[in-house]
């Protein structure tokens, strides 16, 4: 028997919120660990570093897809419409806005800091991307509780 | 997305008709969560959604939504949309 689209959308929304919390916090912990271990990013000539870089980009992309789709990317049309109603769009807009400001603040701080200390472009891009993704994901996870 | 200056009598009108949040959500084409957040004044709906809600509940928009501290909903309640 096919599940009611409303119930299915409700279930997907609850599951997505749990995933957003868990994956957002896990990503945050990973990034803290990354910068605790490597003050400067390691050279990307070793295979293990290439794997780490690919994993970082893949996780960023997956989290951004989750924010953009609300978790219903592979659901039916009706369910996708319910997961993209005006409340969902408003919450997503808030997440994008906060992510944008996080990236701007990192860029601003990095630009100032680069005048007094050496900061690699890779480090700055990594921190900026991480901050934007983490703030957007956690904002959306938090707004789902209201 | 915040508790703004827009009050509403959505819960009263919905329960008057014996509808659940899920029923009303289905009738206007949004998620149950959206109805819940509008009722609890967490989310300010768009003009399109307020018009749809009023039409489905059979009341005027002004009877359903009001500016807090200004309009008394009882004074303008009733009437067809």
Backbone of each chain as ProteinMPNN parsed JSONL, in Angstrom:
{"seq_chain_A": "XXXXXXXXXXXXXXXXXXXXXXXXXXXXXXXXXXXXXXXXXXXXXXXXXXXXXXXXXXXXXXXXXXXXXXXXXXXXXXXXXXXXXXXXXXXXXXXXXXXXXXXXXXXXXXXXXXXXXXXXXXXXXXXXXXXXXXXXXXXXXXXXXX", "coords_chain_A": {"N_chain_A": [[0.833, -1.203, 0.0], [0.539, 2.208, -0.877], [2.182, 4.936, 0.696], [0.714, 7.769, 2.338], [1.266, 10.959, 0.903], [1.54, 13.2, 2.588], [2.149, 12.14, 5.111], [4.48, 10.834, 4.431], [6.121, 12.989, 3.666], [6.272, 14.306, 6.097], [7.619, 12.393, 7.611], [10.047, 12.224, 6.213], [10.962, 14.832, 6.582], [11.389, 14.904, 9.361], [13.359, 12.94, 9.593], [15.367, 14.07, 8.021], [16.0, 16.301, 9.541], [17.195, 15.138, 11.78], [19.401, 13.974, 10.54], [20.693, 16.255, 9.619], [21.487, 17.501, 12.03], [23.215, 15.51, 13.115], [25.119, 15.02, 11.037], [26.05, 17.602, 10.57], [27.235, 18.298, 13.036], [29.15, 16.268, 13.212], [30.714, 16.88, 11.006], [31.67, 19.348, 11.832], [33.238, 18.598, 14.062], [35.122, 17.044, 12.757], [36.385, 18.989, 11.188], [37.468, 20.643, 13.162], [39.285, 18.881, 14.288], [40.883, 18.475, 12.061], [42.12, 20.986, 11.662], [43.399, 21.205, 14.061], [45.312, 19.273, 13.864], [46.665, 19.912, 11.521], [48.139, 22.771, 11.071], [48.874, 24.178, 8.852], [47.636, 23.254, 5.704], [48.353, 19.937, 4.604], [50.738, 18.875, 2.081], [49.428, 18.013, -1.107], [50.348, 15.817, -2.439], [50.578, 13.24, -1.516], [48.804, 10.148, -1.577], [46.976, 9.682, 0.5], [46.369, 12.237, 1.331], [45.121, 13.237, -0.9], [42.852, 11.662, -0.914], [41.689, 12.563, 1.443], [41.136, 15.214, 0.761], [39.305, 14.843, -1.332], [37.285, 13.551, 0.101], [36.531, 15.583, 1.856], [35.495, 17.523, 0.072], [33.437, 16.03, -1.074], [31.799, 15.54, 1.133], [31.066, 18.138, 1.812], [29.6, 18.784, -0.509], [27.534, 16.907, -0.324], [26.246, 17.703, 2.025], [25.395, 20.267, 1.291], [23.639, 19.587, -0.752], [21.733, 18.292, 0.728], [20.737, 20.396, 2.268], [19.684, 21.975, 0.214], [17.729, 20.341, -0.948], [16.093, 19.475, 1.081], [16.045, 16.917, 1.843], [14.427, 15.403, 0.288], [15.131, 14.659, -2.286], [14.907, 12.37, -3.854], [12.326, 11.666, -3.695], [8.788, 11.392, -4.535], [6.839, 13.594, -6.753], [4.737, 14.987, -5.398], [5.484, 14.732, -2.727], [7.937, 16.018, -2.762], [7.056, 18.584, -3.326], [5.687, 19.214, -0.966], [7.811, 19.213, 0.769], [9.009, 21.435, -0.024], [7.562, 23.664, 0.567], [6.29, 26.973, 1.53], [7.196, 27.477, 4.141], [9.41, 25.766, 4.355], [11.012, 26.865, 2.369], [11.475, 29.407, 3.427], [12.923, 28.75, 5.72], [15.123, 27.534, 4.56], [16.136, 29.714, 3.21], [16.929, 31.293, 5.362], [18.987, 29.683, 6.334], [20.796, 29.723, 4.17], [21.381, 32.452, 4.202], [22.646, 32.839, 6.716], [24.83, 31.147, 6.339], [26.097, 32.448, 4.262], [26.86, 34.844, 5.56], [28.653, 33.828, 7.416], [30.7, 32.943, 5.747], [31.467, 35.386, 4.615], [32.403, 36.76, 6.885], [34.592, 35.154, 7.564], [36.163, 35.552, 5.269], [36.584, 38.286, 5.497], [37.963, 38.471, 7.978], [40.156, 36.88, 7.326], [41.316, 38.35, 5.288], [42.188, 40.626, 6.653], [43.926, 39.413, 8.518], [45.818, 38.338, 6.808], [47.474, 40.421, 6.26], [49.175, 40.642, 8.352], [50.181, 38.177, 8.96], [51.281, 35.071, 7.49], [49.024, 33.518, 5.417], [47.795, 30.779, 3.789], [46.21, 30.437, 0.587], [44.746, 28.124, 0.225], [44.183, 27.294, 2.827], [42.569, 29.421, 3.703], [40.408, 29.218, 1.927], [39.505, 26.703, 2.611], [38.715, 27.006, 5.319], [36.747, 28.978, 5.005], [34.853, 27.703, 3.327], [34.173, 25.512, 4.936], [33.08, 26.823, 7.193], [30.872, 28.158, 6.056], [29.302, 26.0, 5.161], [28.874, 24.512, 7.548], [27.546, 26.383, 9.22], [25.24, 26.911, 7.688], [24.046, 24.356, 7.601], [23.627, 23.751, 10.346], [22.017, 25.89, 11.071], [19.691, 25.335, 9.601], [19.024, 22.897, 10.744], [18.489, 23.704, 13.352], [16.354, 25.495, 12.994], [14.331, 23.801, 12.285], [13.383, 22.805, 14.642], [11.674, 24.595, 15.701]], "CA_chain_A": [[0.0, 0.0, 0.0], [1.354, 3.418, -0.994], [2.059, 5.801, 1.867], [0.158, 9.092, 2.12], [2.359, 11.917, 0.672], [1.725, 14.08, 3.759], [2.871, 11.373, 6.138], [5.829, 10.567, 3.932], [6.864, 14.25, 3.742], [6.505, 14.528, 7.528], [8.645, 11.436, 8.05], [11.314, 12.626, 5.597], [11.404, 16.081, 7.223], [11.942, 14.567, 10.691], [14.607, 12.198, 9.396], [16.36, 15.014, 7.503], [16.461, 17.151, 10.636], [18.143, 14.334, 12.586], [20.64, 13.824, 9.757], [21.363, 17.567, 9.597], [22.168, 17.674, 13.321], [24.304, 14.539, 13.283], [26.189, 15.209, 10.06], [26.622, 18.934, 10.77], [28.131, 18.262, 14.199], [30.278, 15.389, 12.862], [31.559, 17.664, 10.093], [32.329, 20.363, 12.659], [34.282, 17.92, 14.851], [36.17, 16.646, 11.809], [37.134, 20.172, 10.789], [38.266, 21.073, 14.318], [40.405, 17.94, 14.338], [41.74, 18.721, 10.897], [42.949, 22.175, 11.866], [44.237, 20.969, 15.229], [46.444, 18.443, 13.431], [47.412, 20.58, 10.455], [47.987, 24.231, 11.092], [48.861, 24.453, 7.421], [47.209, 22.03, 5.025], [49.484, 19.128, 4.144], [50.849, 18.847, 0.622], [48.436, 17.092, -1.676], [51.018, 14.859, -3.316], [50.37, 11.876, -1.037], [47.468, 9.623, -1.891], [46.082, 9.843, 1.651], [45.915, 13.634, 1.349], [44.159, 13.381, -2.005], [41.609, 11.031, -0.448], [41.106, 13.469, 2.444], [40.588, 16.369, 0.04], [38.093, 14.401, -2.051], [36.264, 13.276, 1.125], [36.061, 16.888, 2.335], [34.632, 18.137, -0.955], [32.23, 15.201, -1.238], [30.924, 15.76, 2.302], [30.497, 19.488, 1.628], [28.583, 18.725, -1.566], [26.394, 16.13, 0.179], [25.519, 18.536, 2.992], [24.72, 21.341, 0.549], [22.51, 18.961, -1.449], [20.718, 18.022, 1.757], [20.116, 21.687, 2.587], [18.927, 22.451, -0.953], [16.598, 19.458, -1.295], [15.274, 19.162, 2.251], [16.074, 15.464, 2.065], [13.45, 14.706, -0.55], [15.589, 14.706, -3.676], [14.521, 11.178, -4.607], [10.918, 11.36, -3.403], [7.865, 11.715, -5.622], [6.591, 15.016, -6.992], [3.898, 15.563, -4.34], [6.278, 14.796, -1.492], [8.931, 17.088, -2.961], [6.34, 19.873, -3.223], [5.425, 19.466, 0.462], [9.098, 19.498, 1.418], [9.494, 22.702, -0.572], [6.509, 24.678, 0.723], [6.883, 28.28, 1.857], [7.95, 27.401, 5.398], [10.701, 25.142, 4.044], [11.819, 27.834, 1.601], [11.893, 30.47, 4.351], [13.983, 28.203, 6.58], [16.307, 27.349, 3.729], [16.662, 31.056, 2.973], [17.627, 31.698, 6.592], [20.225, 28.889, 6.392], [21.717, 30.285, 3.17], [21.779, 33.797, 4.648], [23.629, 32.703, 7.787], [26.035, 30.563, 5.734], [26.733, 33.531, 3.507], [27.516, 35.763, 6.492], [29.807, 33.122, 7.993], [31.786, 32.977, 4.754], [31.92, 36.779, 4.493], [33.199, 37.087, 8.073], [35.881, 34.453, 7.427], [36.927, 36.252, 4.228], [36.955, 39.578, 6.07], [39.01, 38.23, 8.987], [41.324, 36.354, 6.622], [41.94, 39.446, 4.544], [42.902, 41.445, 7.647], [45.012, 38.616, 9.091], [46.846, 38.108, 5.789], [48.384, 41.561, 6.253], [50.121, 40.555, 9.477], [50.761, 36.837, 9.027], [51.144, 34.34, 6.226], [47.887, 32.589, 5.347], [47.695, 30.191, 2.46], [44.892, 30.539, -0.063], [44.04, 26.86, 0.45], [43.67, 27.329, 4.21], [41.463, 30.378, 3.778], [39.263, 28.648, 1.201], [39.018, 25.556, 3.396], [37.998, 27.516, 6.496], [35.549, 29.668, 4.534], [33.873, 26.717, 2.855], [33.703, 24.746, 6.11], [32.215, 27.676, 8.021], [29.619, 28.383, 5.339], [28.508, 24.762, 5.152], [28.473, 24.154, 8.918], [26.54, 27.341, 9.711], [23.991, 26.688, 6.943], [23.455, 23.073, 8.021], [23.147, 23.825, 11.73], [20.888, 26.83, 11.087], [18.499, 24.623, 9.12], [18.677, 21.885, 11.755], [17.918, 24.406, 14.504], [15.051, 26.093, 12.647], [13.355, 22.716, 12.229], [12.875, 22.513, 15.997], [10.674, 25.593, 16.109]], "C_chain_A": [[0.87, 1.256, 0.0], [1.101, 4.344, 0.197], [1.514, 7.172, 1.455], [1.305, 10.103, 1.948], [2.625, 12.832, 1.872], [2.523, 13.385, 4.854], [4.314, 11.137, 5.714], [6.694, 11.827, 4.032], [7.225, 14.566, 5.197], [7.654, 13.655, 8.027], [10.015, 11.831, 7.485], [11.854, 13.885, 6.268], [12.032, 15.805, 8.59], [13.289, 13.866, 10.556], [15.714, 13.151, 8.93], [16.899, 15.898, 8.623], [17.471, 16.41, 11.517], [19.48, 14.201, 11.855], [21.42, 15.132, 9.744], [22.131, 17.805, 10.89], [23.403, 16.788, 13.394], [25.455, 14.827, 12.321], [26.839, 16.577, 10.201], [27.612, 18.949, 11.924], [29.353, 17.381, 13.916], [31.26, 16.13, 11.951], [32.351, 18.717, 10.871], [33.488, 19.753, 13.443], [35.445, 17.532, 13.947], [37.031, 17.853, 11.436], [37.985, 20.714, 11.938], [39.499, 20.183, 14.439], [41.406, 18.18, 13.233], [42.673, 19.9, 11.161], [43.803, 22.068, 13.129], [45.486, 20.181, 14.824], [47.334, 19.163, 12.427], [47.166, 22.071, 10.516], [47.992, 24.756, 9.648], [48.447, 23.167, 6.727], [48.413, 21.243, 4.518], [49.582, 19.184, 2.621], [49.918, 17.775, 0.056], [49.07, 16.076, -2.617], [50.813, 13.42, -2.856], [48.936, 11.434, -1.345], [46.485, 9.851, -0.742], [45.542, 11.277, 1.739], [44.912, 13.901, 0.238], [42.806, 12.8, -1.591], [40.909, 11.953, 0.545], [40.449, 14.678, 1.766], [39.289, 16.004, -0.676], [36.96, 14.153, -1.052], [35.67, 14.586, 1.643], [35.09, 17.512, 1.341], [33.333, 17.357, -1.138], [31.26, 15.432, -0.081], [30.273, 17.138, 2.216], [29.355, 19.446, 0.615], [27.337, 17.995, -1.072], [25.567, 16.965, 1.151], [24.759, 19.661, 2.295], [23.515, 20.801, -0.219], [21.366, 18.7, -0.475], [19.983, 19.314, 2.136], [19.203, 22.127, 1.439], [17.671, 21.629, -1.21], [15.658, 19.212, -0.134], [15.18, 17.673, 2.496], [15.148, 14.692, 1.155], [13.833, 14.655, -2.017], [15.079, 13.528, -4.503], [13.07, 10.766, -4.328], [10.048, 11.743, -4.613], [7.562, 13.206, -5.696], [5.794, 15.677, -5.864], [4.678, 15.737, -3.046], [7.314, 15.912, -1.6], [8.278, 18.458, -2.812], [6.065, 20.218, -1.756], [6.705, 19.809, 1.21], [9.696, 20.814, 0.924], [8.392, 23.759, -0.47], [7.122, 25.963, 1.275], [7.614, 28.32, 3.185], [9.35, 26.835, 5.149], [11.606, 26.12, 3.299], [12.311, 28.963, 2.501], [13.045, 29.986, 5.237], [15.273, 27.993, 5.791], [16.957, 28.697, 3.452], [17.453, 31.571, 4.171], [18.97, 30.969, 6.703], [21.25, 29.441, 5.399], [22.267, 31.632, 3.629], [22.861, 33.711, 5.733], [24.939, 32.107, 7.274], [26.822, 31.601, 4.964], [27.499, 34.459, 4.445], [28.721, 35.114, 7.165], [30.985, 33.181, 7.027], [32.343, 34.386, 4.603], [32.814, 37.155, 5.681], [34.563, 36.415, 8.025], [36.76, 35.165, 6.401], [37.45, 37.587, 4.755], [38.127, 39.415, 7.048], [40.294, 37.741, 8.326], [42.069, 37.436, 5.876], [42.757, 40.328, 5.484], [44.129, 40.69, 8.166], [46.155, 38.418, 8.095], [47.84, 39.261, 5.7], [49.422, 41.479, 7.365], [50.739, 39.163, 9.632], [50.513, 36.114, 7.706], [49.98, 33.355, 6.309], [47.781, 32.071, 3.919], [46.288, 30.326, 1.905], [44.073, 29.284, 0.199], [43.419, 26.825, 1.845], [42.447, 28.224, 4.306], [40.212, 29.836, 3.089], [38.641, 27.506, 1.998], [38.188, 26.027, 4.601], [36.686, 28.179, 6.077], [34.459, 28.706, 4.097], [33.288, 25.934, 4.023], [32.715, 25.569, 6.927], [30.863, 27.894, 7.359], [28.713, 27.17, 5.388], [27.986, 24.446, 6.556], [27.359, 25.085, 9.423], [25.203, 27.133, 8.998], [23.29, 25.422, 7.435], [22.871, 23.18, 9.43], [22.002, 24.834, 11.878], [19.603, 26.123, 10.671], [18.051, 23.569, 10.137], [17.982, 22.543, 12.946], [16.524, 24.939, 14.19], [13.963, 25.026, 12.568], [12.762, 22.367, 13.577], [11.754, 23.441, 16.393], [9.283, 25.216, 15.626]], "O_chain_A": [[1.819, 1.362, 0.777], [-0.033, 4.513, 0.644], [1.812, 7.671, 0.369], [2.231, 10.111, 2.76], [3.769, 13.195, 2.147], [3.442, 13.957, 5.441], [5.241, 11.226, 6.519], [7.856, 11.753, 4.431], [8.326, 15.029, 5.493], [8.534, 14.109, 8.758], [11.021, 11.778, 8.193], [13.058, 14.001, 6.499], [13.06, 16.383, 8.941], [14.232, 14.149, 11.294], [16.854, 13.056, 9.383], [18.088, 16.211, 8.664], [18.474, 16.983, 11.943], [20.547, 14.301, 12.461], [22.647, 15.134, 9.842], [23.278, 18.252, 10.866], [24.499, 17.257, 13.697], [26.616, 14.874, 12.726], [28.042, 16.714, 9.981], [28.691, 19.532, 11.82], [30.464, 17.709, 14.332], [32.476, 16.019, 12.108], [33.531, 18.948, 10.61], [34.582, 20.315, 13.486], [36.608, 17.673, 14.322], [38.256, 17.752, 11.375], [39.097, 21.191, 11.715], [40.61, 20.665, 14.663], [42.617, 18.099, 13.438], [43.875, 19.816, 10.911], [44.814, 22.759, 13.255], [46.571, 20.391, 15.366], [48.56, 19.057, 12.458], [46.131, 22.57, 10.075], [47.223, 25.647, 9.285], [48.876, 22.087, 7.134], [49.387, 21.834, 4.052], [48.603, 19.508, 1.949], [49.668, 16.753, 0.696], [48.397, 15.537, -3.496], [50.859, 12.489, -3.661], [48.003, 12.237, -1.366], [45.317, 10.17, -0.965], [44.408, 11.5, 2.164], [43.976, 14.683, 0.403], [41.755, 13.372, -1.881], [39.689, 12.111, 0.501], [39.359, 15.105, 2.146], [38.309, 16.747, -0.636], [35.809, 14.499, -1.32], [34.461, 14.69, 1.844], [34.008, 17.969, 1.711], [32.267, 17.941, -1.331], [30.049, 15.51, -0.286], [29.087, 17.295, 2.507], [28.281, 20.001, 0.849], [26.214, 18.41, -1.362], [24.337, 16.94, 1.109], [23.624, 19.972, 2.656], [22.49, 21.474, -0.326], [20.193, 18.865, -0.81], [18.763, 19.32, 2.302], [18.087, 22.594, 1.667], [16.656, 22.171, -1.646], [14.526, 18.779, -0.345], [14.336, 17.214, 3.266], [15.08, 13.465, 1.231], [12.967, 14.612, -2.891], [14.844, 13.662, -5.704], [12.646, 9.666, -4.68], [10.527, 12.339, -5.578], [7.965, 13.981, -4.829], [6.122, 16.779, -5.425], [4.553, 16.751, -2.359], [7.539, 16.657, -0.646], [8.867, 19.379, -2.245], [6.193, 21.373, -1.352], [6.692, 20.592, 2.16], [10.749, 21.247, 1.391], [8.298, 24.645, -1.319], [8.335, 26.038, 1.469], [8.548, 29.103, 3.355], [10.343, 27.351, 5.662], [12.806, 26.197, 3.561], [13.443, 29.425, 2.352], [14.012, 30.712, 5.473], [16.371, 28.241, 6.291], [18.183, 28.814, 3.457], [18.502, 32.197, 4.02], [19.97, 31.559, 7.112], [22.422, 29.609, 5.734], [23.453, 31.922, 3.472], [23.864, 34.422, 5.676], [26.021, 32.5, 7.708], [28.052, 31.631, 5.006], [28.643, 34.821, 4.17], [29.708, 35.791, 7.45], [32.121, 33.436, 7.429], [33.555, 34.565, 4.476], [33.853, 37.79, 5.505], [35.572, 37.016, 8.395], [37.954, 35.36, 6.627], [38.592, 37.97, 4.501], [39.135, 40.115, 6.959], [41.391, 38.141, 8.718], [43.3, 37.445, 5.834], [43.875, 40.728, 5.159], [45.224, 41.245, 8.246], [47.319, 38.339, 8.487], [48.922, 39.107, 5.133], [50.437, 42.174, 7.321], [51.718, 38.999, 10.36], [49.651, 36.5, 6.917], [49.959, 32.472, 7.166], [47.69, 32.846, 2.967], [45.306, 30.33, 2.647], [42.857, 29.356, 0.375], [42.282, 26.388, 2.023], [41.43, 27.86, 4.897], [39.1, 29.976, 3.599], [37.42, 27.359, 2.053], [37.101, 25.51, 4.861], [35.648, 27.974, 6.705], [33.29, 28.87, 4.448], [32.079, 25.717, 4.101], [31.65, 25.083, 7.307], [29.826, 27.823, 8.018], [27.511, 27.286, 5.625], [26.805, 24.148, 6.733], [26.362, 24.628, 9.982], [24.15, 27.175, 9.633], [22.079, 25.424, 7.658], [21.745, 22.745, 9.672], [21.12, 24.651, 12.716], [18.559, 26.286, 11.303], [16.857, 23.374, 10.361], [17.011, 22.009, 13.483], [15.618, 24.846, 15.019], [12.787, 25.331, 12.767], [11.733, 21.694, 13.642], [10.974, 23.141, 17.297], [8.323, 25.944, 15.881]]}, "seq_chain_B": "XXXXXXXXXXXXXXXXXXXXXXXXXXXXXXXXXXXXXXXXXXXXXXXXXXXXXXXXXXXXXXXXXXXXXXXXXXXXXXXXX", "coords_chain_B": {"N_chain_B": [[10.061, 34.611, 10.051], [9.902, 34.896, 12.727], [8.292, 35.499, 15.921], [6.034, 37.642, 15.148], [4.251, 40.745, 14.456], [1.819, 39.757, 13.714], [-1.155, 38.402, 14.499], [-3.341, 35.521, 14.822], [-6.383, 33.643, 14.223], [-6.387, 31.045, 13.6], [-6.291, 28.448, 14.74], [-8.662, 28.381, 16.255], [-10.635, 28.681, 14.266], [-10.11, 26.449, 12.72], [-10.553, 24.294, 14.479], [-13.202, 24.774, 14.978], [-14.378, 23.912, 12.667], [-13.837, 21.295, 12.886], [-11.453, 20.258, 11.94], [-8.227, 18.718, 11.546], [-4.743, 19.652, 11.934], [-3.354, 18.395, 9.934], [-5.399, 17.851, 8.101], [-6.145, 20.44, 7.299], [-3.727, 21.304, 6.251], [-3.485, 19.619, 4.044], [-5.618, 20.534, 2.542], [-4.868, 23.099, 1.759], [-2.474, 22.666, 0.569], [0.084, 22.556, 1.804], [2.715, 21.655, 4.164], [2.066, 19.855, 7.255], [3.546, 20.896, 9.291], [3.899, 23.523, 8.552], [1.339, 24.632, 8.932], [1.197, 24.296, 11.674], [3.294, 25.972, 12.585], [2.348, 28.435, 11.743], [-0.002, 28.707, 13.235], [1.116, 28.822, 15.773], [2.405, 31.188, 15.638], [5.027, 31.301, 14.848], [5.852, 31.386, 12.305], [5.34, 33.695, 9.719], [2.894, 33.725, 7.364], [2.733, 33.847, 3.716], [0.999, 36.233, 1.572], [-0.444, 34.813, -0.302], [-0.821, 32.309, 0.904], [-2.287, 33.062, 3.174], [-4.663, 33.946, 1.981], [-5.532, 31.574, 0.802], [-5.964, 30.017, 3.09], [-8.001, 31.458, 4.348], [-10.046, 31.192, 2.453], [-10.459, 28.429, 2.389], [-11.316, 28.003, 5.006], [-13.559, 29.481, 5.057], [-13.848, 32.15, 5.879], [-13.274, 35.721, 6.238], [-10.13, 37.219, 5.366], [-9.306, 39.182, 7.155], [-10.629, 38.412, 9.389], [-9.309, 36.227, 10.124], [-6.607, 36.796, 10.324], [-4.784, 39.273, 12.089], [-3.427, 42.441, 13.132], [-1.407, 42.457, 15.884], [-2.323, 44.01, 18.91], [-3.592, 46.032, 17.645], [-5.906, 45.477, 15.846], [-8.953, 44.092, 16.913], [-9.831, 40.827, 16.762], [-12.408, 39.788, 17.242], [-14.134, 41.823, 16.705], [-14.208, 42.09, 13.992], [-14.773, 39.696, 13.0], [-16.223, 36.942, 11.143], [-18.496, 36.593, 8.284], [-18.464, 36.007, 4.759], [-15.679, 35.041, 2.673]], "CA_chain_B": [[10.339, 33.427, 10.827], [9.866, 35.149, 14.165], [7.0, 35.864, 16.477], [5.906, 39.008, 14.682], [3.06, 41.498, 14.854], [0.634, 39.189, 13.07], [-1.874, 37.389, 15.264], [-4.308, 34.799, 13.992], [-7.394, 32.812, 14.884], [-6.407, 29.845, 12.76], [-6.626, 27.255, 15.529], [-10.076, 28.448, 16.616], [-11.454, 28.434, 13.063], [-9.881, 25.059, 12.292], [-11.252, 23.372, 15.391], [-14.639, 25.017, 14.805], [-14.817, 23.073, 11.548], [-13.486, 19.901, 13.178], [-10.323, 19.834, 11.1], [-6.918, 18.598, 12.171], [-3.72, 20.411, 11.21], [-3.037, 17.63, 8.714], [-6.506, 18.063, 7.157], [-6.042, 21.802, 6.758], [-2.514, 21.35, 5.434], [-3.807, 18.943, 2.779], [-6.572, 21.359, 1.787], [-4.213, 24.28, 1.172], [-1.288, 22.225, -0.159], [1.363, 22.784, 2.493], [2.993, 20.6, 5.139], [1.418, 20.033, 8.561], [4.453, 21.74, 10.082], [3.642, 24.92, 8.182], [0.124, 25.042, 9.65], [1.55, 24.358, 13.097], [4.109, 27.159, 12.876], [1.504, 29.625, 11.564], [-0.877, 28.772, 14.41], [1.908, 29.206, 16.947], [3.003, 32.492, 15.334], [6.468, 31.182, 14.614], [6.059, 31.692, 10.892], [4.355, 34.6, 9.111], [2.641, 33.178, 6.022], [2.643, 34.794, 2.599], [-0.361, 36.676, 1.246], [-1.105, 33.722, -1.037], [-1.265, 31.277, 1.86], [-3.359, 33.604, 4.024], [-5.889, 33.939, 1.175], [-5.966, 30.174, 0.674], [-6.486, 29.575, 4.388], [-9.291, 32.11, 4.565], [-11.03, 30.613, 1.531], [-10.76, 27.059, 2.819], [-12.036, 28.039, 6.281], [-14.814, 30.196, 4.843], [-13.894, 33.421, 6.61], [-12.492, 36.789, 5.624], [-8.726, 37.235, 5.801], [-9.201, 40.058, 8.334], [-11.16, 37.688, 10.544], [-8.368, 35.144, 10.434], [-5.321, 37.394, 10.69], [-4.916, 40.651, 12.575], [-2.202, 43.024, 13.679], [-1.518, 42.38, 17.337], [-2.336, 45.297, 19.588], [-4.35, 47.025, 16.881], [-7.242, 45.002, 15.486], [-9.56, 43.049, 17.731], [-10.422, 39.895, 15.803], [-13.837, 39.561, 17.482], [-14.9, 42.943, 16.147], [-14.329, 42.024, 12.515], [-14.922, 38.284, 12.628], [-17.43, 36.527, 10.425], [-18.642, 37.013, 6.903], [-17.854, 35.151, 3.73], [-14.468, 35.656, 2.127]], "C_chain_B": [[10.27, 33.653, 12.334], [8.454, 35.514, 14.599], [6.773, 37.341, 16.199], [4.609, 39.659, 15.125], [1.769, 40.947, 14.265], [0.022, 38.092, 13.941], [-2.825, 36.633, 14.348], [-5.264, 33.972, 14.843], [-7.532, 31.484, 14.137], [-6.845, 28.611, 13.543], [-8.123, 27.224, 15.857], [-10.96, 28.092, 15.418], [-11.311, 26.985, 12.599], [-10.652, 24.093, 13.179], [-12.774, 23.551, 15.303], [-15.207, 24.128, 13.706], [-14.457, 21.594, 11.759], [-12.338, 19.368, 12.339], [-9.072, 19.658, 11.943], [-5.931, 19.454, 11.381], [-3.388, 19.72, 9.891], [-4.124, 17.823, 7.656], [-6.365, 19.425, 6.471], [-4.824, 21.929, 5.837], [-2.773, 20.747, 4.058], [-4.699, 19.839, 1.907], [-5.906, 22.572, 1.134], [-2.883, 23.939, 0.495], [0.038, 22.596, 0.462], [1.584, 21.643, 3.489], [2.271, 20.903, 6.462], [2.239, 20.977, 9.441], [4.208, 23.225, 9.788], [2.407, 25.443, 8.908], [0.434, 25.225, 11.136], [2.326, 25.633, 13.43], [3.325, 28.463, 12.668], [0.611, 29.798, 12.795], [-0.127, 29.273, 15.647], [2.678, 30.522, 16.752], [4.523, 32.442, 15.264], [6.789, 31.648, 13.201], [4.949, 32.608, 10.385], [4.121, 34.138, 7.671], [2.594, 34.273, 4.966], [1.191, 35.197, 2.382], [-1.129, 35.56, 0.546], [-1.643, 32.673, -0.06], [-2.383, 31.804, 2.774], [-4.692, 33.61, 3.269], [-6.434, 32.527, 1.013], [-6.591, 29.679, 1.971], [-7.865, 30.16, 4.642], [-10.37, 31.486, 3.697], [-11.461, 29.223, 1.997], [-11.591, 27.054, 4.105], [-13.343, 28.829, 6.19], [-14.953, 31.464, 5.662], [-13.092, 34.475, 5.855], [-11.065, 36.745, 6.179], [-8.576, 38.055, 7.088], [-9.745, 39.391, 9.587], [-10.185, 36.62, 11.026], [-7.027, 35.692, 10.936], [-5.531, 38.842, 11.118], [-3.568, 41.137, 13.102], [-2.341, 43.058, 15.193], [-1.45, 43.777, 17.943], [-3.109, 46.362, 18.85], [-5.777, 46.558, 16.626], [-7.72, 43.952, 16.479], [-10.26, 42.076, 16.805], [-11.911, 39.694, 15.987], [-14.689, 40.627, 16.785], [-15.125, 42.818, 14.654], [-14.551, 40.589, 12.052], [-16.213, 38.068, 11.855], [-17.453, 37.021, 8.998], [-17.93, 36.095, 5.947], [-16.614, 35.828, 3.187], [-14.741, 36.472, 0.865]], "O_chain_B": [[10.538, 32.747, 13.123], [7.567, 35.791, 13.791], [7.267, 38.196, 16.933], [3.949, 39.188, 16.051], [0.733, 41.61, 14.315], [0.588, 37.011, 14.101], [-3.083, 37.062, 13.223], [-4.995, 33.653, 16.001], [-8.608, 30.892, 14.051], [-7.666, 27.825, 13.071], [-8.769, 26.181, 15.752], [-11.904, 27.311, 15.535], [-12.277, 26.373, 12.141], [-11.321, 23.184, 12.688], [-13.534, 22.608, 15.523], [-16.34, 23.654, 13.784], [-14.741, 20.752, 10.908], [-12.261, 18.171, 12.063], [-8.877, 20.361, 12.934], [-6.246, 19.925, 10.288], [-3.169, 20.371, 8.869], [-3.827, 17.945, 6.468], [-6.451, 19.543, 5.249], [-4.884, 22.573, 4.79], [-2.342, 21.287, 3.039], [-4.543, 19.887, 0.687], [-6.338, 23.019, 0.072], [-2.238, 24.812, -0.085], [1.0, 22.911, -0.239], [0.73, 20.768, 3.634], [1.917, 22.047, 6.745], [1.693, 21.751, 10.227], [4.304, 24.068, 10.68], [2.415, 26.554, 9.436], [-0.012, 26.184, 11.766], [2.05, 26.292, 14.433], [3.595, 29.468, 13.325], [0.485, 30.9, 13.329], [-0.658, 30.038, 16.452], [3.49, 30.912, 17.591], [5.209, 33.414, 15.581], [7.846, 32.222, 12.937], [3.766, 32.337, 10.593], [5.041, 34.157, 6.853], [2.438, 35.456, 5.272], [0.273, 34.588, 2.932], [-2.325, 35.384, 0.776], [-2.778, 32.213, -0.189], [-3.314, 31.07, 3.104], [-5.734, 33.312, 3.853], [-7.643, 32.306, 1.078], [-7.62, 29.004, 1.956], [-8.779, 29.466, 5.089], [-11.492, 31.274, 4.158], [-12.645, 28.883, 2.001], [-12.465, 26.205, 4.278], [-14.135, 28.843, 7.132], [-16.052, 31.814, 6.093], [-12.327, 34.154, 4.945], [-10.829, 36.297, 7.301], [-7.826, 37.683, 7.99], [-9.376, 39.75, 10.705], [-10.232, 36.176, 12.173], [-6.403, 35.134, 11.839], [-6.371, 39.545, 10.557], [-2.696, 40.347, 13.464], [-3.296, 43.63, 15.719], [-0.636, 44.609, 17.544], [-3.274, 47.473, 19.352], [-6.736, 47.153, 17.118], [-6.978, 43.038, 16.838], [-11.204, 42.464, 16.119], [-12.623, 39.454, 15.012], [-15.807, 40.364, 16.342], [-16.089, 43.356, 14.108], [-14.521, 40.303, 10.855], [-17.145, 38.871, 11.898], [-16.571, 37.757, 8.554], [-16.918, 35.481, 6.284], [-16.503, 37.053, 3.232], [-13.818, 37.049, 0.291]]}, "name": "protein", "num_of_chains": 2, "seq": "XXXXXXXXXXXXXXXXXXXXXXXXXXXXXXXXXXXXXXXXXXXXXXXXXXXXXXXXXXXXXXXXXXXXXXXXXXXXXXXXXXXXXXXXXXXXXXXXXXXXXXXXXXXXXXXXXXXXXXXXXXXXXXXXXXXXXXXXXXXXXXXXXXXXXXXXXXXXXXXXXXXXXXXXXXXXXXXXXXXXXXXXXXXXXXXXXXXXXXXXXXXXXXXXXXXXXXXXXXXXXXXXXXX"}
